[in-house]
Amino acid sequence: MNQTQAQKDWAARNQDYWKRYRQQHPAYVERNRDQQRERNDLRKLEGVAKMAPSADALSLDTGTYELRRIGCEVNANMASWIVAITVLSRGSGPPATAV
């Protein structure tokens, strides 16, 4: 039996495990709530990165750019990079839309 199936079987046999665990560990519940409040507050301040392009996309001139990672943020979906954009050369075409 593989690990995934074993986990599904265990969960089916122990459907009330987490409910009982939370009842027996109130400190865990409170800590989890505090951490979720902090995550929610951060989302309000920073916004959450989405996979879909923004309606108000940034317009960049056509050219060659260097992206340099200067930080990393972890959000609900995945880790996202904070980058510095450096112009290496400018093109002569119309502006490109960055998403």
N, CA, C and O of each residue as an XYZ file, in Angstrom:
396
protein
N       0.852     -1.184      0.000
C       0.000      0.000      0.000
C       0.892      1.239      0.000
O       1.892      1.292      0.716
N       0.525      2.228     -0.802
C       1.352      3.426     -0.842
C       0.955      4.403      0.258
O      -0.091      4.256      0.890
N       1.801      5.394      0.475
C       1.613      6.353      1.574
C       0.302      7.128      1.459
O      -0.401      7.323      2.450
N      -0.021      7.566      0.245
C      -1.242      8.356      0.043
C      -2.475      7.549      0.415
O      -3.366      8.052      1.100
N      -2.531      6.306     -0.030
C      -3.688      5.466      0.281
C      -3.751      5.162      1.776
O      -4.835      5.129      2.359
N      -2.598      4.941      2.393
C      -2.571      4.680      3.841
C      -3.107      5.890      4.609
O      -3.846      5.736      5.582
N      -2.735      7.088      4.171
C      -3.234      8.298      4.832
C      -4.743      8.443      4.651
O      -5.446      8.808      5.594
N      -5.243      8.164      3.458
C      -6.683      8.232      3.215
C      -7.434      7.215      4.068
O      -8.482      7.528      4.632
N      -6.907      6.017      4.162
C      -7.545      4.976      4.982
C      -7.573      5.378      6.450
O      -8.593      5.218      7.121
N      -6.448      5.904      6.953
C      -6.384      6.345      8.350
C      -7.395      7.462      8.601
O      -8.110      7.446      9.602
N      -7.451      8.439      7.678
C      -8.381      9.559      7.833
C      -9.830      9.076      7.834
O     -10.662      9.611      8.568
N     -10.131      8.082      7.026
C     -11.486      7.539      6.990
C     -11.839      6.847      8.310
O     -12.981      6.911      8.764
N     -10.862      6.191      8.916
C     -11.091      5.514     10.202
C     -11.105      6.485     11.384
O     -11.629      6.151     12.446
N     -10.538      7.674     11.215
C     -10.387      8.625     12.324
C     -10.949      9.999     11.943
O     -10.260     11.013     12.052
N     -12.198     10.016     11.499
C     -12.778     11.250     10.972
C     -12.859     12.369     12.003
O     -12.833     13.543     11.632
N     -12.953     12.042     13.261
C     -13.080     13.086     14.290
C     -11.760     13.383     14.995
O     -11.759     14.021     16.048
N     -10.633     12.931     14.434
C      -9.340     13.107     15.088
C      -9.044     14.574     15.376
O      -8.721     14.930     16.509
N      -9.152     15.437     14.349
C      -8.782     16.836     14.538
C      -9.757     17.557     15.464
O      -9.349     18.433     16.227
N     -11.015     17.205     15.408
C     -11.992     17.807     16.318
C     -11.623     17.467     17.772
O     -11.612     18.343     18.636
N     -11.321     16.178     18.030
C     -10.909     15.776     19.381
C      -9.586     16.429     19.779
O      -9.418     16.851     20.923
N      -8.647     16.511     18.833
C      -7.352     17.105     19.127
C      -7.525     18.562     19.558
O      -6.933     19.000     20.544
N      -8.345     19.308     18.806
C      -8.574     20.720     19.153
C      -9.259     20.852     20.518
O      -8.950     21.766     21.283
N     -10.172     19.955     20.815
C     -10.839     19.995     22.124
C      -9.853     19.724     23.260
O      -9.964     20.305     24.339
N      -8.906     18.852     23.013
C      -7.944     18.456     24.049
C      -6.728     19.373     24.121
O      -5.953     19.285     25.074
N      -6.544     20.243     23.145
C      -5.373     21.119     23.093
C      -5.786     22.566     22.814
O      -5.544     23.070     21.718
N      -6.397     23.233     23.776
C      -6.867     24.605     23.547
C      -5.731     25.590     23.239
O      -5.950     26.564     22.519
N      -4.543     25.360     23.760
C      -3.412     26.254     23.467
C      -3.059     26.184     21.973
O      -2.718     27.197     21.362
N      -3.143     24.994     21.404
C      -2.893     24.817     19.971
C      -3.907     25.622     19.165
O      -3.552     26.295     18.198
N      -5.168     25.546     19.573
C      -6.238     26.260     18.872
C      -5.989     27.763     18.924
O      -6.101     28.447     17.907
N      -5.654     28.277     20.097
C      -5.429     29.717     20.249
C      -4.215     30.177     19.442
O      -4.255     31.223     18.793
N      -3.148     29.401     19.486
C      -1.942     29.749     18.714
C      -2.248     29.770     17.224
O      -1.817     30.674     16.509
N      -2.992     28.774     16.759
C      -3.363     28.706     15.354
C      -4.208     29.915     14.961
O      -4.008     30.487     13.889
N      -5.143     30.304     15.813
C      -5.976     31.475     15.527
C      -5.132     32.746     15.465
O      -5.323     33.585     14.586
N      -4.198     32.879     16.405
C      -3.316     34.053     16.406
C      -2.494     34.118     15.118
O      -2.363     35.179     14.509
N      -1.947     32.978     14.715
C      -1.143     32.953     13.493
C      -1.993     33.287     12.265
O      -1.535     33.981     11.358
N      -3.234     32.789     12.241
C      -4.105     33.089     11.103
C      -4.448     34.570     11.075
O      -4.497     35.167     10.000
N      -4.685     35.171     12.230
C      -4.953     36.615     12.290
C      -3.764     37.401     11.737
O      -3.944     38.363     10.991
N      -2.544     36.988     12.106
C      -1.344     37.655     11.602
C      -1.247     37.531     10.083
O      -0.931     38.505      9.400
N      -1.518     36.334      9.549
C      -1.485     36.148      8.095
C      -2.538     37.025      7.424
O      -2.275     37.632      6.386
N      -3.724     37.090      8.013
C      -4.783     37.926      7.441
C      -4.385     39.393      7.457
O      -4.622     40.110      6.485
N      -3.786     39.844      8.545
C      -3.347     41.238      8.641
C      -2.281     41.549      7.593
O      -2.307     42.618      6.984
N      -1.341     40.619      7.378
C      -0.304     40.824      6.364
C      -0.914     40.929      4.975
O      -0.487     41.758      4.172
N      -1.902     40.102      4.686
C      -2.553     40.153      3.379
C      -3.206     41.508      3.148
O      -3.170     42.046      2.041
N      -3.800     42.053      4.199
C      -4.449     43.355      4.067
C      -3.420     44.433      3.741
O      -3.696     45.345      2.962
N      -2.228     44.328      4.341
C      -1.189     45.329      4.124
C      -0.485     45.157      2.787
O      -0.241     46.138      2.085
N      -0.161     43.933      2.433
C       0.679     43.673      1.273
C      -0.096     43.247      0.044
O       0.399     43.402     -1.072
N      -1.262     42.731      0.210
C      -1.988     42.140     -0.906
C      -1.438     40.759     -1.180
O      -0.314     40.446     -0.786
N      -2.198     39.952     -1.834
C      -1.782     38.588     -2.126
C      -1.473     38.481     -3.609
O      -2.272     38.897     -4.448
N      -0.321     37.927     -3.930
C       0.038     37.736     -5.336
C      -0.905     36.715     -5.959
O      -1.260     35.714     -5.336
N      -1.299     36.983     -7.184
C      -2.199     36.083     -7.894
C      -1.523     35.620     -9.166
O      -0.618     36.269     -9.691
N      -1.982     34.489     -9.642
C      -1.434     33.955    -10.876
C      -1.987     34.715    -12.090
O      -1.327     34.770    -13.128
N      -3.179     35.297    -11.976
C      -3.784     36.031    -13.086
C      -3.147     37.409    -13.194
O      -2.809     38.009    -12.174
N      -2.977     37.919    -14.397
C      -2.386     39.250    -14.542
C      -3.291     40.329    -13.959
O      -4.514     40.190    -13.936
N      -2.684     41.377    -13.501
C      -3.408     42.504    -12.933
C      -4.081     43.316    -14.038
O      -3.558     43.433    -15.146
N      -5.247     43.874    -13.719
C      -5.955     44.705    -14.691
C      -5.181     45.995    -14.968
O      -5.245     46.539    -16.070
N      -4.460     46.471    -13.975
C      -3.672     47.691    -14.147
C      -2.197     47.333    -14.308
O      -1.354     47.710    -13.495
N      -1.910     46.591    -15.383
C      -0.554     46.097    -15.626
C       0.426     47.245    -15.823
O       0.076     48.292    -16.368
N       1.644     47.036    -15.380
C       2.719     48.012    -15.520
C       3.218     48.000    -16.962
O       3.420     46.932    -17.540
N       3.413     49.154    -17.530
C       3.900     49.252    -18.896
C       5.411     49.504    -18.872
O       5.879     50.448    -18.236
N       6.157     48.660    -19.564
C       7.614     48.807    -19.661
C       7.995     49.020    -21.113
O       7.368     48.467    -22.016
N       9.023     49.820    -21.333
C       9.549     49.971    -22.683
C      10.140     48.650    -23.130
O      10.660     47.882    -22.320
N      10.057     48.388    -24.433
C      10.706     47.218    -24.987
C      12.202     47.336    -24.730
O      12.775     48.413    -24.892
N      12.829     46.252    -24.335
C      14.260     46.299    -24.059
C      14.726     45.034    -23.379
O      13.987     44.053    -23.297
N      15.942     45.057    -22.896
C      16.524     43.938    -22.174
C      16.701     44.356    -20.722
O      17.282     45.403    -20.437
N      16.208     43.550    -19.821
C      16.239     43.875    -18.401
C      16.909     42.757    -17.624
O      16.910     41.599    -18.042
N      17.466     43.120    -16.506
C      18.012     42.143    -15.566
C      17.120     42.178    -14.330
O      16.857     43.246    -13.778
N      16.659     41.015    -13.901
C      15.902     40.897    -12.654
C      16.834     40.324    -11.605
O      17.406     39.253    -11.807
N      16.995     41.008    -10.503
C      17.865     40.552     -9.428
C      17.019     40.363     -8.180
O      16.346     41.290     -7.730
N      17.056     39.175     -7.631
C      16.283     38.865     -6.427
C      16.864     39.632     -5.240
O      18.060     39.554     -4.957
N      15.991     40.379     -4.549
C      16.443     41.124     -3.371
C      15.680     40.732     -2.117
O      15.961     41.241     -1.032
N      14.728     39.844     -2.259
C      13.967     39.393     -1.099
C      12.996     38.311     -1.497
O      12.873     37.967     -2.672
N      12.316     37.783     -0.520
C      11.350     36.723     -0.771
C      10.224     36.863      0.234
O      10.469     37.061      1.424
N       8.994     36.761     -0.237
C       7.825     36.801      0.625
C       7.094     35.476      0.488
O       7.008     34.919     -0.607
N       6.578     34.982      1.577
C       5.776     33.776      1.529
C       4.337     34.187      1.779
O       4.034     34.839      2.777
N       3.448     33.801      0.864
C       2.045     34.107      1.037
C       1.244     32.818      1.037
O       1.801     31.723      1.107
N      -0.033     32.960      0.960
C      -0.892     31.790      1.054
C      -0.670     30.792     -0.073
O      -0.820     29.588      0.133
N      -0.317     31.269     -1.249
C      -0.223     30.377     -2.394
C       1.165     29.803     -2.621
O       1.309     28.612     -2.896
N       2.172     30.629     -2.510
C       3.536     30.179     -2.793
C       4.506     31.295     -2.424
O       4.093     32.402     -2.080
N       5.775     30.996     -2.497
C       6.774     32.037     -2.254
C       6.903     32.894     -3.493
O       6.895     32.378     -4.611
N       7.020     34.185     -3.310
C       7.206     35.088     -4.440
C       8.465     35.910     -4.218
O       8.813     36.232     -3.082
N       9.140     36.244     -5.299
C      10.372     37.024     -5.223
C      10.064     38.508     -5.244
O       9.105     38.954     -5.873
N      10.886     39.253     -4.552
C      10.917     40.703     -4.685
C      12.173     40.978     -5.499
O      13.259     40.515     -5.150
N      12.023     41.738     -6.593
C      13.152     41.914     -7.505
C      13.447     43.376     -7.760
O      12.580     44.237     -7.613
N      14.669     43.640     -8.141
C      15.088     44.945     -8.655
C      15.224     44.784    -10.163
O      15.847     43.832    -10.633
N      14.649     45.704    -10.919
C      14.719     45.646    -12.378
C      15.742     46.672    -12.853
O      15.627     47.859    -12.549
N      16.735     46.211    -13.593
C      17.771     47.085    -14.131
C      17.694     47.056    -15.651
O      17.668     45.982    -16.251
N      17.658     48.222    -16.273
C      17.618     48.311    -17.735
C      19.017     48.038    -18.267
O      19.966     48.725    -17.891
N      19.154     47.041    -19.139
C      20.431     46.743    -19.771
C      20.517     47.421    -21.133
O      21.577     47.911    -21.520
N      19.406     47.449    -21.857
C      19.346     48.175    -23.129
C      17.882     48.448    -23.449
O      16.998     47.688    -23.053
N      17.638     49.527    -24.160
C      16.271     49.886    -24.533
C      16.052     49.552    -26.005
O      16.924     49.771    -26.845
N      14.891     49.026    -26.290
C      14.514     48.728    -27.672
C      13.851     49.916    -28.306
O      13.703     50.965    -27.679
N      13.447     49.758    -29.555
C      12.815     50.866    -30.258
C      11.347     50.591    -30.556
O      10.681     51.399    -31.204
N      10.841     49.454    -30.086
C       9.456     49.090    -30.363
C       8.500     49.706    -29.366
O       8.910     50.494    -28.513
N       7.231     49.354    -29.465
C       6.211     49.874    -28.545
C       6.416     49.312    -27.147
O       7.076     48.286    -26.986
N       5.861     49.967    -26.137
C       5.988     49.452    -24.766
C       5.404     48.051    -24.650
O       4.401     47.728    -25.287
N       6.034     47.238    -23.840
C       5.538     45.901    -23.541
C       4.754     45.974    -22.235
O       4.997     46.859    -21.414
N       3.835     45.067    -22.041
C       3.067     45.039    -20.806
C       3.638     43.969    -19.900
O       3.694     42.796    -20.269
N       4.062     44.372    -18.714
C       4.594     43.432    -17.739
C       3.452     42.936    -16.871
O       2.608     43.722    -16.440
N       3.422     41.647    -16.617
C       2.381     41.079    -15.754
C       2.998     40.359    -14.596
O       2.282     39.812    -13.757
